[in-house]
Amino acid sequence: DQQVKQNSPSLSVQEGRISILNCDYTNSMFDYFLWYKKYPAEGPTFLISISSIKDKNEDGRFTVFLNKSAKHLSLHIVPSQPGDSAVYFCAATSLNKFYFGSGTKLNVKP
Amino acid sequence: ETGVTQSPTHLIKTRGQQVTLRCSSQSGHNTVSWYQQALGQGPQFIFQYYREEENGRGNFPPRFSGLQFPNYSSELNVNALELDDSALYLCASSLTSGGWTDTQYFGPGTRLTVL
């Protein structure tokens, strides 16, 4: 039962351009959404989060947008840098449970 | 580096055996969560412990059990191993009063292979 879905397994972007990673969810009871970044051989690292009562949260080059009517979440990275190349997971929480998407591998080309 | 460590790094077991995986949380973090990540998938939530009590569980059978100790370490135990249990097991700690909004810090994981 995939309650959080990332339909794009990979994304390739030129350095300096915008990277947009997307995430869809099915459970309207999710109260918090998060993005994690994962490098090979390391655990996921927290990147940015957003409460379900907000529609935007910004932290430096990273902005997360939440569209509750569409049950859609996106992460914008501007400008993209080669060091951003990693696997990005979106996640959501509800009722003491935590759900991750399957990840999108971002490749930022120099 | 998150300060969360896991042992062992890799482990090979045979079907039907039992396994114990260990995690050492960041000092002061009273919440630990365990996840199973199959190849090509996102982490799947197994359970969470807060102050040595289980306070959240995903869709995993009872043969997956855990313990949390006062010294910020924890264990994941899996009995009667099955081939599908082969995965990367991640633990994550957080400084929280039991809620879910605090940042989780992940360890590097233990790669379990069941033959």
Interface residues (C-beta under 8 A of the other chain):
Chain A: D1 V4 Q6 D31 Y32 Y36 A41 E42 G43 P44 T45 F46 S49 S51 F89 A91 T93 L95 N96 K97 F98 Y99 F100 G101 S102 G103
Chain B: T2 V4 S33 Y35 G40 Q41 G42 P43 Q44 F45 Q48 N55 G56 R57 G58 N59 L90 A92 W100 T101 T103 Q104 Y105 F106 G107 P108 G109
